């Protein structure tokens, strides 16, 4: 697999992969998997994210929906990615902030490519970093203009994977966790392990992916045309600091190899635990970051202020004097830490704990006497922490 032209960044400003390709050993060249019109039009995978409005129906077009929302403060983690002998494999994580209507969200895509495999495994996570609940969250990923190898009118079939074999659905109202897109010589598999995922295909429009306007329950099962397709996932409503995750796959191969690739994807999906902490990704609160073993997985994340004060006595904070700390909300004043509580908001008696992908906001947490206090952005409160072990000893509400 390859994403982009081979010299550009493979991931764009929206956190999506650039135009996908697979290498054909038969033709000895790279075969494009979305449409190209010129050197300036090489379609990446497109996303669409919706928030708000009436979410009574699982699929709906209510609220605000944005195409390819640009990530603000986009950052990459390539520590788990390697390039050996010209081949790349491992995991690249891209994370950034997006705004959909009034909702502020953190979007993370973790792309995992295995050595000598014709598929990429993707873990998509949305976290609510705003100051209010985010409801009716919907996510689409796909392409506005399908193309496989040398054909602009591939055949698209909605279906599911049954013990490693693709099987077409028989009723339009059935959920289709997979989409098979083929020509007479090569093909693509689009697949999600999420029970909330549903794949659709529709017609073509140069400016947008119109399959994101297609209700899966009324979508065609199969078509052969110049069209579009997308994977739809209805995500959970998210309270402040809560997140939701799903896993999806994108694979391509020569047609006589596609069934073997589909079986490999299925086998991979049965054992998805990227951080090897014993919890499958879909049940892990941050599966791209290994959790703390004593806590049986990944703890709750929390944004803590870089600006802090120290004191020698506990319960000595006067909140009225902390106007500066209480007014801080910009992302640049905060870092990600974790806490040991059972709920998103920590309580007195919980611990601020170490995580191997994130350091504490400051080194004062260890091997020092006394206490430190700092702002919790998501909850507009100040916590007091014992430096020697990270115990939260007091919590103060900002005015």
C-alpha positions as CSV (number, residue, x, y, z in Angstrom):
1,X,0.0,0.0,0.0
2,X,1.0,3.6,-0.6
3,X,-0.7,6.9,0.2
4,X,0.1,9.9,-1.8
5,X,2.5,10.3,-4.8
6,X,5.5,8.8,-3.0
7,X,7.2,12.1,-2.2
8,X,4.4,14.1,-0.4
9,X,3.3,13.6,3.2
10,X,0.9,10.6,3.3
11,X,-1.5,12.3,5.8
12,X,-3.1,15.6,5.1
13,X,-4.4,18.6,7.2
14,X,-7.6,16.8,8.0
15,X,-5.8,13.7,9.3
16,X,-6.8,11.6,6.4
17,X,-4.6,9.6,4.1
18,X,-3.8,11.0,0.6
19,X,-4.7,9.2,-2.6
20,X,-4.3,5.4,-2.0
21,X,-2.4,3.0,-4.2
22,X,-1.4,-0.7,-4.1
23,X,1.5,-2.2,-6.0
24,X,0.7,-4.7,-8.7
25,X,3.4,-7.4,-9.0
26,X,1.7,-8.4,-12.3
27,X,1.9,-5.0,-13.9
28,X,5.0,-4.0,-11.9
29,X,3.6,-0.5,-11.0
30,X,1.5,1.4,-8.5
31,X,-2.3,1.2,-9.1
32,X,-4.5,4.1,-8.0
33,X,-7.6,3.5,-5.9
34,X,-9.4,6.8,-6.2
35,X,-9.8,9.0,-9.2
36,X,-7.1,11.3,-10.7
37,X,-8.1,14.0,-13.2
38,X,-4.8,15.8,-13.5
39,X,-1.6,16.3,-11.5
40,X,-3.7,18.7,-9.2
41,X,-6.6,16.4,-8.7
42,X,-5.7,13.2,-6.9
43,X,-8.4,12.4,-4.5
44,X,-7.5,11.4,-0.9
45,X,-9.9,9.6,1.3
46,X,-12.6,12.0,2.5
47,X,-14.1,12.3,5.9
48,X,-17.3,14.0,7.1
49,X,-18.2,14.6,10.7
50,X,-21.6,15.6,12.0
51,X,-22.6,16.9,15.5
52,X,-25.9,18.1,17.1
53,X,-29.5,18.1,16.0
54,X,-32.1,15.5,16.4
55,X,-30.3,12.2,16.9
56,X,-33.4,10.0,17.4
57,X,-32.7,8.1,14.2
58,X,-29.3,6.3,14.1
59,X,-28.6,7.7,10.6
60,X,-29.5,11.3,10.0
61,X,-28.2,14.5,8.4
62,X,-29.3,16.8,11.2
63,X,-27.1,19.3,13.1
64,X,-23.9,20.6,11.5
65,X,-21.8,18.4,9.2
66,X,-18.3,19.3,7.9
67,X,-16.3,17.8,5.1
68,X,-12.6,17.1,5.9
69,X,-12.4,19.5,8.9
70,X,-8.9,20.9,9.2
71,X,-7.0,19.9,12.3
72,X,-5.8,22.7,14.5
73,X,-2.6,22.1,16.5
74,X,-2.0,18.9,14.4
75,X,0.7,16.7,15.8
76,X,2.2,13.4,14.7
77,X,3.7,10.5,16.8
78,X,6.0,8.3,14.6
79,X,7.8,6.6,17.5
80,X,6.1,3.3,16.5
81,X,6.9,3.6,12.8
82,X,10.0,2.3,11.0
83,X,11.5,2.5,7.5
84,X,13.7,-0.5,6.6
85,X,15.2,-1.0,3.2
86,X,12.7,1.4,1.6
87,X,9.7,-0.2,3.2
88,X,7.7,1.5,5.9
89,X,5.7,-0.3,8.6
90,X,4.4,0.3,12.1
91,X,2.0,2.9,13.5
92,X,1.7,6.6,12.8
93,X,-0.7,8.6,15.0
94,X,-2.0,12.0,14.0
95,X,-4.0,14.1,16.4
96,X,-5.6,17.6,16.2
97,X,-8.5,19.7,17.3
98,X,-11.5,20.3,15.1
99,X,-14.7,22.4,15.6
100,X,-18.0,21.2,14.3
101,X,-20.7,23.9,15.0
102,X,-20.2,24.8,18.6
103,X,-18.5,21.4,19.5
104,X,-14.8,21.3,20.1
105,X,-13.4,17.9,19.5
106,X,-10.0,16.2,19.4
107,X,-9.7,13.8,16.5
108,X,-7.1,11.1,16.5
109,X,-6.3,8.6,13.6
110,X,-3.8,5.9,14.3
111,X,-2.7,4.2,11.1
112,X,-1.0,0.8,11.4
113,X,0.7,-0.8,8.4
114,X,2.2,-4.3,8.9
115,X,5.2,-5.5,7.0
116,X,4.4,-7.3,3.7
117,X,0.6,-6.7,4.1
118,X,-1.8,-5.2,1.6
119,X,-4.0,-3.4,4.1
120,X,-3.9,-0.6,6.6
121,X,-5.7,-0.8,10.0
122,X,-7.0,2.5,11.3
123,X,-8.1,3.4,14.8
124,X,-10.3,6.6,14.8
125,X,-11.0,8.3,18.1
126,X,-13.1,11.4,18.9
127,X,-12.8,13.1,22.2
128,X,-14.9,16.0,23.5
129,X,-12.6,18.8,24.6
130,X,-15.3,21.4,24.7
131,X,-17.3,22.8,27.7
132,X,-20.6,21.1,26.9
133,X,-21.9,17.7,25.9
134,X,-21.5,16.8,22.3
135,X,-24.5,14.8,20.9
136,X,-25.5,13.0,17.7
137,X,-21.9,12.5,16.6
138,X,-21.6,10.8,13.2
139,X,-18.5,10.0,11.2
140,X,-18.1,9.1,7.5
141,X,-14.9,8.0,5.7
142,X,-14.7,7.1,2.0
143,X,-14.1,8.7,-1.4
144,X,-16.1,11.1,-3.5
145,X,-15.0,9.5,-6.8
146,X,-14.2,5.8,-6.9
147,X,-11.6,4.3,-9.2
148,X,-9.7,1.0,-9.2
149,X,-6.5,0.5,-11.1
150,X,-7.6,1.6,-14.6
151,X,-11.4,1.5,-14.2
152,X,-13.6,4.4,-13.4
153,X,-16.7,2.2,-13.1
154,X,-16.0,-0.5,-10.6
155,X,-18.5,-2.8,-9.1
156,X,-19.5,-2.1,-5.5
157,X,-21.2,-4.7,-3.2
158,X,-22.3,-4.2,0.4
159,X,-21.7,-7.2,2.7
160,X,-20.1,-8.6,5.8
161,X,-17.2,-10.9,6.6
162,X,-18.3,-14.4,7.7
163,X,-15.4,-16.3,9.2
164,X,-13.0,-14.6,6.8
165,X,-15.1,-14.7,3.7
166,X,-17.0,-11.8,2.1
167,X,-20.7,-12.4,1.8
168,X,-23.1,-9.9,0.2
169,X,-26.2,-8.8,2.1
170,X,-29.6,-9.9,0.7
171,X,-31.7,-7.0,2.0
172,X,-30.9,-3.3,1.8
173,X,-31.9,-2.9,5.5
174,X,-29.2,-5.3,6.6
175,X,-26.1,-3.7,8.1
176,X,-23.0,-3.9,5.9
177,X,-19.8,-3.8,7.8
178,X,-17.9,-4.4,4.6
179,X,-17.8,-3.0,1.1
180,X,-16.1,-4.9,-1.8
181,X,-15.1,-2.7,-4.8
182,X,-13.8,-4.7,-7.8
183,X,-12.9,-4.7,-11.5
184,X,-12.2,-7.8,-13.6
185,X,-8.6,-7.8,-12.4
186,X,-8.3,-6.1,-9.0
187,X,-10.2,-4.9,-6.0
188,X,-10.6,-3.1,-2.6
189,X,-12.0,-4.1,0.7
190,X,-13.5,-1.4,3.1
191,X,-14.3,-2.9,6.5
192,X,-15.0,-2.0,10.1
193,X,-15.2,-4.1,13.2
194,X,-17.6,-1.7,14.8
195,X,-21.2,-3.0,15.3
196,X,-22.3,0.6,14.6
197,X,-20.6,0.8,11.2
198,X,-22.5,0.6,7.9
199,X,-21.1,0.9,4.3
200,X,-22.9,2.5,1.4
201,X,-22.3,3.6,-2.2
202,X,-24.0,6.2,-4.3
203,X,-23.5,8.3,-7.4
204,X,-20.7,10.8,-8.2
205,X,-20.3,14.5,-7.5
206,X,-17.0,16.3,-8.1
207,X,-17.4,18.6,-5.1
208,X,-18.5,16.2,-2.4
209,X,-19.0,12.6,-1.4
210,X,-22.7,12.2,-1.9
211,X,-22.7,8.8,-0.4
212,X,-22.6,10.6,3.0
213,X,-26.2,11.7,2.2
214,X,-27.3,8.1,1.5
215,X,-29.3,6.4,4.3
216,X,-27.8,2.9,4.5
217,X,-31.2,1.3,5.0
218,X,-32.3,2.5,1.5
219,X,-28.9,2.1,-0.2
220,X,-28.4,-0.3,-3.2
221,X,-26.7,-3.6,-2.4
222,X,-24.7,-3.5,-5.6
223,X,-23.9,-1.2,-8.5
224,X,-21.4,-0.8,-11.4
225,X,-20.9,2.9,-12.1
226,X,-18.8,6.0,-11.7
227,X,-19.7,6.6,-8.1
228,X,-18.8,7.2,-4.5
229,X,-18.7,5.2,-1.3
230,X,-18.4,5.7,2.5
231,X,-18.4,4.0,5.8
232,X,-20.8,5.5,8.3
233,X,-20.4,5.1,12.1
234,X,-22.8,6.5,14.6
235,X,-20.7,7.4,17.6
236,X,-21.6,7.8,21.3
237,X,-22.8,11.1,22.8
238,X,-19.8,12.5,24.6
239,X,-19.7,14.3,27.9
240,X,-16.8,16.7,28.7
241,X,-13.5,14.8,28.4
242,X,-15.2,11.6,27.2
243,X,-14.0,9.8,24.0
244,X,-15.2,7.1,21.6
245,X,-13.3,4.8,19.2
246,X,-13.8,2.5,16.3
247,X,-11.5,0.4,14.1
248,X,-11.6,0.2,10.3
249,X,-9.6,-1.4,7.5
250,X,-8.6,-0.5,3.9
251,X,-7.1,-3.2,1.7
252,X,-6.4,-3.7,-2.0
253,X,-4.9,-6.5,-4.2
254,X,-5.1,-8.2,-7.5
255,X,-8.5,-10.0,-7.8
256,X,-7.0,-13.4,-7.6
257,X,-5.4,-12.4,-4.3
258,X,-8.2,-10.4,-2.8
259,X,-10.0,-13.2,-1.0
260,X,-6.7,-14.1,0.8
261,X,-6.3,-10.5,1.8
262,X,-9.9,-10.4,3.1
263,X,-9.1,-13.4,5.3
264,X,-6.0,-11.7,6.6
265,X,-8.0,-8.6,7.5
266,X,-10.6,-10.8,9.3
267,X,-7.9,-12.6,11.3
268,X,-6.3,-9.2,12.2
269,X,-9.6,-7.8,13.3
270,X,-10.1,-10.7,15.7
271,X,-7.0,-9.8,17.7
272,X,-6.9,-6.0,17.8
273,X,-5.0,-4.9,20.9
274,X,-2.4,-2.4,19.6
275,X,-1.0,-1.5,23.0
276,X,-0.8,-5.1,24.2
277,X,-2.4,-4.4,27.6
278,X,-4.9,-7.3,27.3
279,X,-7.9,-5.1,26.3
280,X,-9.2,-5.1,22.8
281,X,-9.2,-1.7,21.1
282,X,-13.0,-1.2,21.1
283,X,-13.1,-1.6,24.8
284,X,-10.0,0.4,25.6
285,X,-10.3,4.1,26.4
286,X,-7.0,4.9,24.6
287,X,-5.8,1.8,22.8
288,X,-2.9,3.5,20.9
289,X,-1.3,4.2,24.3
290,X,-0.3,1.4,26.6
291,X,-2.2,1.6,29.9
292,X,-0.9,1.2,33.5
293,X,-1.0,-2.5,34.3
294,X,-2.1,-2.0,37.9
295,X,-5.2,-0.2,36.6
296,X,-6.0,-3.0,34.1
297,X,-5.8,-0.8,31.1
298,X,-5.7,2.8,30.1
299,X,-6.8,5.4,32.7
300,X,-8.8,8.5,32.1
301,X,-7.0,11.3,30.4
302,X,-7.0,14.8,31.8
303,X,-5.6,18.2,30.6
304,X,-3.5,19.8,33.4
305,X,-2.0,23.2,33.4
306,X,1.7,23.8,32.7
307,X,1.5,26.8,35.1
308,X,1.5,25.6,38.7
309,X,2.4,26.6,42.2
310,X,3.9,24.8,45.1
311,X,3.2,24.8,48.8
312,X,4.4,22.9,51.8
313,X,1.0,22.5,53.5
314,X,-2.1,20.7,52.1
315,X,-5.5,22.4,51.8
316,X,-3.9,25.9,51.8
317,X,-5.2,27.2,48.4
318,X,-7.3,30.4,48.4
319,X,-9.2,30.2,45.1
320,X,-10.0,33.9,45.1
321,X,-6.3,34.6,44.6
322,X,-6.0,32.3,41.6
323,X,-7.7,34.5,39.0
324,X,-4.8,33.9,36.5
325,X,-5.0,30.1,36.7
326,X,-8.8,29.9,36.6
327,X,-8.9,32.0,33.5
328,X,-6.6,29.8,31.5
329,X,-8.3,27.7,28.7
330,X,-6.0,27.8,25.7
331,X,-4.5,24.5,24.7
332,X,-0.9,25.8,24.8
333,X,-1.1,26.2,28.6
334,X,-2.0,22.5,29.1
335,X,-0.6,19.0,28.8
336,X,-2.2,15.5,28.9
337,X,-1.8,13.5,32.0
338,X,-3.9,10.6,33.4
339,X,-5.7,9.8,36.7
340,X,-6.7,6.7,38.4
341,X,-10.4,7.5,39.1
342,X,-13.4,5.5,37.9
343,X,-15.0,8.6,36.2
344,X,-13.8,11.2,33.8
345,X,-13.6,13.8,36.5
346,X,-11.0,12.9,39.2
347,X,-11.8,13.1,42.9
348,X,-9.8,13.6,46.1
349,X,-8.0,10.3,46.7
350,X,-7.4,9.5,43.0
351,X,-3.8,9.6,41.7
352,X,-2.2,11.4,38.8
353,X,-0.3,8.6,37.2
354,X,2.4,7.9,34.7
355,X,1.7,6.8,31.2
356,X,4.5,5.7,28.8
357,X,3.3,7.9,25.9
358,X,2.8,11.1,28.0
359,X,4.9,12.7,30.7
360,X,3.5,14.7,33.5
361,X,3.1,18.4,32.9
362,X,6.2,19.0,35.1
363,X,8.8,16.9,36.8
364,X,7.7,18.2,40.2
365,X,5.5,15.2,40.6
366,X,8.3,12.9,41.7
367,X,10.9,12.9,44.5
368,X,10.0,16.3,46.0
369,X,8.4,17.3,49.2
370,X,5.2,19.3,49.6
371,X,2.3,19.8,47.2
372,X,1.6,21.4,43.9
373,X,-1.6,22.8,42.4
374,X,-2.7,23.4,38.8
375,X,-5.8,24.0,36.6
376,X,-7.9,21.2,35.2
377,X,-9.1,22.7,31.9
378,X,-12.1,20.4,31.2
379,X,-13.6,20.9,34.6
380,X,-12.6,24.5,35.4
381,X,-11.1,23.5,38.8
382,X,-7.8,23.5,40.5
383,X,-6.4,20.3,42.0
384,X,-3.8,20.0,44.7
385,X,-1.4,17.0,44.3
386,X,1.1,15.5,46.6
387,X,4.5,15.6,44.8
388,X,5.9,12.4,46.1
389,X,3.3,10.1,44.6
390,X,0.7,12.1,42.7
391,X,-2.2,11.7,45.2
392,X,-4.9,14.3,44.7
393,X,-5.4,15.9,48.2
394,X,-7.8,18.7,47.4
395,X,-10.0,20.1,44.6
396,X,-11.1,23.7,44.4
397,X,-13.9,25.1,42.1
398,X,-12.9,28.2,40.1
399,X,-15.4,31.1,40.5
